[in-house]
Amino acid sequence: MRYEFRQCEEGDRAWAYALKSEAYREVVERQFGPWDEQFQSKLFAARWNPAISRIILVGGMPAGLVALEDRCEEVWIDEIQVASEWRGKGIGSAILRDLIDRARADRKALRLRVLRENARAQRLYRQLGFVVAGETPTHLLMECG
C-alpha cells in the first residue's frame, strides 16, 4: 500500500477529533461505558499535538493519522488511527512495518500502548511482532524490536 504523510497543522484539529471519535468510540464504550462527548473533547484538546502528528494520505486523500515521538532509546507511537473506509486494506500494516524497519535501523524499540478492549489492534500488533511489555489498568504496553 502506497501512502505518504503530511504534517498536521492547527487547522486539522476538527478533522483529527472526528477521526478519533470514529476510530475509538466503540472500543471506549466497551471499556468505559457510554461515550461522554464533553470528556472526550477535553481529553483530545489536552493531548492534541500537531507537532508530532501526521495525516496519512493515500492517493492524496486523508486516510488516517499517526503521531510519533522519536526518543533516545525508542520510537513511541502516540497514536495511529485509520479512517473506517481504509481499515482492512493494509494501510495500518504497511505503516507499522515501515516504522518497525526504521526503529530497527536506528537500533531503537518501537513502543505503543493499546486499550485492553481493542482486540483488533492487539491482533495486528502481535502479527507484526509486538509483545506485551507492561500493563496498566486500562492499557497494554507493547513493543517490537
N, C-alpha and C positions, 0 to 999 in steps of 0.2 A: 504494500500500500504506500503510495507516494503522498507525502504531506510536507508542509513547511510551517514555520512558526512566524507569528507577528507579535512583537512586544505589545503587551496590554498598555492601554492609556486610561486615564481617568474617565474618558467618555465611554469606556467599555463596561463600566460598573453595572448598569442596569441589565445588560445582556448577560454578564457573568453571574449576577444574582439569579436571573431566570434559569440559567443553566444549572446552577447549584440546586435550586428548588426542584427542577425536573430530575436531576441525577440522584438526589438524596432523599426526597420526600418519602418514598416507600420504605426505604431502609430505616430512616429516622423514626417513622411511625411504628415500625415493627419493634424497634429497640426502646424507644422512649415514650410512645403513645402519640396522640394527635399532634399534627404539625401546628406549632404556635408561630404564626407569621411574624408577629412583633418580636418574639425572642430570636427567631432565625434571622430576621433582618438586622437586628442589633449585633448578633454574633458575626454575621457576614461583614458588617461595617467595621467591626473591631479587627477582623482578620484580613480584610481585603488589602492586598499589597501588589499593585500593578508592577512594581519594580522587579519582582521575581516571577511574574505571571506572563504567559504567552498564549495567544489564541492559536489553536491548531487549525490550519487551513488545508482543505482538500479541494483541489481544483479552484482555488481562490475563495472558497466558501467556508465560513466558520463551522468547524466540526467538533470543537471541544476546547478545553483549556488545560494547561499544565503549569504548575508553579513549582519551581526548583530552587534549592539553595545549595550552592557548591561550597561545602565547608572543608576544613583542613583534612579530615580523615574520612569524609563521607560526602555523598551527594544525597540530599534529603528531598524526597518528593513530598511537597507540602499538599499538593492537590493534583489529581488527574481526573478529569471528567470528560466523558464523550457524550455528545448530544444523542438523543434517542434514535434519530434516523440513521446514525452512523454506528450504533452499537452492533456487535456481532459481525462486523465487516473486516476486522483485523487491524483497525487503526490504533486501538489501545495497545495491542500486542506488538505492533511494529514500533511504536514509540518506546515501549518498555524495553524491547530488545536492543534498540539503539542506545538507550540510557544505560543498560547493563554493559554493553560493549564499551561505552565511553567511560563508565566508572572503572571497569577493569583496566582499560588502557591507562587510566590515571592512578591505578592501584588504590582505589577507594571502594568502600562498601556503598551499595545503593540501598537506602533505607526509606521506609514509609510506615504509616500507621493506617489501619483499616478498621472500620466499625465491626464489632463482633457479629452483628446481624447481616453483614454484607458478604454472604456466602459466594455470590457470583464473582466478586472481585477477588476474594480469597482463593477461589479455584484457579483463576487466571494467574495470580501471583505465584501460586505453588507450581503450576505447569511451567512457568518461566524460571523456576529455580529459587524462588524466595522461600525462606524458612522463618518460622516464628522465633524471634529473638527475645521477646518480652511481652508482658501483658499489663494492661490497666483494667480497671473495672469496665470500661467501655470499649477499648480498642485492643487489637493485636498489633504488636510492633514487629515488622517483618524486615528482613534484609536479604540481599543477594550479593554474592561476591565475597 
